[in-house]
Amino acid sequence: MAHHKRTTVIVASAMVALTACAPAGYNGANSGAAEPVAVAAAEPTAAAEPEASAAPEEEPVADKAPPANVKITDELVGKKLPRMGRVVTDQDGWVLYRFDKDSDDPPQSNCVDKCAEVWPPSLTDGNPQLRGVSDDKVGTITRQDGTRQLTIGGWPVYRYIGDKKPGQWKGQGVGGTWFVVDPNGKKNLTCLPTGTPKAVVPPAAGSSDSSGGGSDYSY
């Protein structure tokens, strides 16, 4: 397995919110290198006794493995899809996306809480296998919950629960901020929808079928 450059940052906590050229079966109406975060270790003070009233120092949040029921992205595959062109999928063929309200310098995700239910982050527990994606484009960030999310070209990547089968890209252009990501981390603008589609509702907020019509959520 190839060794990949990893850049770790702490994610800011913020909520954010196809018709033409749509994949078959759909009936709906900037990159840069980030500076590493320096973690300064406290120098021990010789012969110094801790004060009784001093509060213990907080330890930094450590990366932790994703919960057992969370899908892991253990492969990134760069490929071409009919009409869409160059995309990146996971090991199961699900198309991955990037979010304009995120940042690549420094790499940072602003899709949390309900947003992350609609756009599940591509989480990793180690180095993913790469096919058609250069290892110098792949990194990770540490999310607010301590899990690690994959980045491509510095941009955090996600799946979309509105895609109901591998190879679909119903998330293209959603909210005017979500786009299919290419193997360099750039937005694939080859096949854009007419108008601005809305995201499907989060699973807990809608019916058992969250594939329809679009919600009022801003993400």
Secondary structure, DSSP 8 states (H G I E B T S, - for coil): ---------B---------TT--TT--------------------TT----TT--------------TTS-B--EEEEEEETTTEEEEE-TT--B-EEETTSEETTEE----THHHHHS-B-EESS--EEESS-GGGEEEEE-TTS-EEEEETTEE-B--TT--STT--TTTTGGGTEEEB-TTS-B--SS--SS-------TTTS-S---SS--S---
